Amino acid sequence: MMAARRHFGGEETMELDTEKLDRAALAILSLSLHDENRVWKGIDWAITDRLHEKGLVHDPVGRAKSLALTDEGLAVAEAALNEFFSTT
């Protein structure tokens, strides 16, 4: 099993299972599947819209290629990483 460390504010880090992360990323990428085997590099817009509606990211509309997480979004992201991908 491959592992990576992720640091969220403070000094604690969590060890992550990169095999699970890679499979989850591939599953998310597959949501934008088109032309038989091609996927968009970015996350599906419907997902970013839902995250915005839930108050987890700031408004995703615009020219920026990145999203800004809200404080609540950061907390939810850390909890989800720990729940789904922590090796400990």
MOBEL-V836260 format. One record per helix or strand. SS is the DSSP state (helix for helix, strand for strand). FROM is the first residue (numbers start at 1). TO is the last residue. If there is no record, write none. Layout:
ss = (SS:SS)
from = (FROM:FROM)
to = (TO:TO)
This chain:
ss = (strand:strand:helix:strand:strand:helix:strand:strand:helix:strand)
from = (3:13:18:34:38:45:57:69:71:86)
to = (7:17:32:34:38:53:57:69:85:86)
